[in-house]
């Protein structure tokens, strides 16, 4: 059951964070775009599970994923808490599907090819892109509440965050977590001038620690899942 659950969650990460465009996110209040997004999840699940007679799992994904996203759209809140709750609900629905798949022998166990590459790809996408969505929502609130004025490059902070999480994933993946310390030191030196202004320094520190913490956690979970 563990491998089936890991595969389902991996598919979710890939489809939700990599195969969902900004246009789809903004248009999910329209039924056709909502169902298109759910259909992508469903189709990718069917392909990756590689149990060609199993129609129950893709149908479950199509209906349940659409229902969860529909309720999220009705709430209309774009906060860090809403993002976390949404992802937790999705994960629990996938765990329930994994249990049902094994219990009723829809997918007794994952016996297809490409398990490790799939897990690594999904973990990388969740760490670099998925975590970025959460950090961006969280830091935007800090900017709005404290009237901070940032005059850096357009999307510069976003790209820096993606690169640092990419490096963290690589360090943990190759078994060299000590490299993260050098990354922290290098970023501290480069941000030295910004540290002279308290509000800006605290904003950078909160954003960086949030990004690092999430990246470390997701990278560690990815390494664990590879060993299933």
Buried (B, 14 or more C-beta within 10 A) or exposed (E): BEBBBBBBBBBBBBBBBBBBEEEBEEBBEEEEBBBBBBBBBBBBBBEBBBBEEBEBBBEBBBEBBBBBBBEBEEEEEEEBEBBEBBBEBBBEBBBEBBEBBBEEEBBEEBEBEEBEEBBBBBBBBBBBBBBBBBBBBBBEEBEEEEEBEEEEEEEEBBEBBBEBBBBBBBBBBEEEBEBBEEBBEEBEEEBEEBEEEEEBBBBBBBBBEBBBEBBBEBBEBBBEBBEB
